[in-house]
Amino acid sequence: MIIYDKLWETMKEKGFSTYRLREQCGIDSKTIRRLRANENIETKTLDKLCQVLDCSLDQIATYIKN
C-alpha cells in the first residue's frame, strides 16, 4: 500500500496549500481527495508534484507492506 502522509508534511514545510497546489500543478480537487484517501493516482501526477514541490518521491509517498 502506498500512503501520501509525507505529501502534506512537505507541502506545509514549503508553504503550499491545496489551492496553490491545484493552481501550480494543475491537479483537480478529485485527485487531492484521492491523495488524502491514499487511493491510486497516476504516475504523471507524482511527477508533477515532485517538480512543483522541488522534492523527491520519498518526500511525498511511502510504501507500507500489507
C-alpha positions as CSV (number, residue, x, y, z in Angstrom):
1,M,0.0,0.0,0.0
2,I,1.2,3.5,-0.8
3,I,0.3,6.3,1.5
4,Y,0.8,10.0,0.9
5,D,1.1,11.3,4.5
6,K,4.5,12.8,3.7
7,L,3.0,14.9,1.0
8,W,1.1,17.0,3.5
9,E,4.2,17.5,5.6
10,T,6.3,18.5,2.6
11,M,3.6,20.9,1.5
12,K,3.5,22.5,4.9
13,E,7.3,22.9,5.0
14,K,7.3,24.5,1.6
15,G,4.3,26.8,2.3
16,F,1.9,25.1,-0.2
17,S,-1.8,25.0,0.3
18,T,-4.0,22.6,-1.6
19,Y,-5.3,25.6,-3.5
20,R,-1.8,26.6,-4.5
21,L,-1.0,23.0,-5.5
22,R,-4.1,22.8,-7.7
23,E,-3.2,26.1,-9.4
24,Q,0.5,25.5,-10.0
25,C,0.3,21.7,-10.6
26,G,-3.0,21.6,-12.5
27,I,-4.3,18.9,-10.1
28,D,-8.0,18.8,-9.7
29,S,-9.9,18.5,-6.4
30,K,-10.8,14.9,-7.2
31,T,-7.1,14.0,-7.2
32,I,-6.5,15.9,-4.0
33,R,-9.3,13.8,-2.5
34,R,-7.7,10.6,-3.8
35,L,-4.4,11.6,-2.2
36,R,-6.0,12.3,1.1
37,A,-7.6,8.9,1.0
38,N,-4.4,7.2,-0.1
39,E,-6.0,5.9,-3.2
40,N,-4.4,5.3,-6.6
41,I,-3.2,8.2,-8.7
42,E,-1.3,8.4,-12.0
43,T,2.5,8.5,-12.0
44,K,2.4,11.7,-14.1
45,T,0.7,13.3,-11.1
46,L,3.5,12.2,-8.8
47,D,6.0,13.6,-11.3
48,K,4.1,17.0,-11.3
49,L,4.1,17.0,-7.5
50,C,7.8,16.4,-7.3
51,Q,8.5,19.1,-9.9
52,V,6.3,21.8,-8.3
53,L,7.4,21.0,-4.7
54,D,11.0,20.6,-5.8
55,C,11.3,17.3,-3.8
56,S,11.9,13.6,-4.3
57,L,9.3,10.9,-4.4
58,D,10.2,9.7,-0.8
59,Q,9.1,13.2,0.4
60,I,5.6,12.5,-1.0
61,A,4.8,8.8,-0.7
62,T,5.7,5.9,1.5
63,Y,5.3,2.2,0.7
64,I,3.8,0.1,3.5
65,K,3.8,-3.7,3.2
66,N,0.3,-5.2,3.6
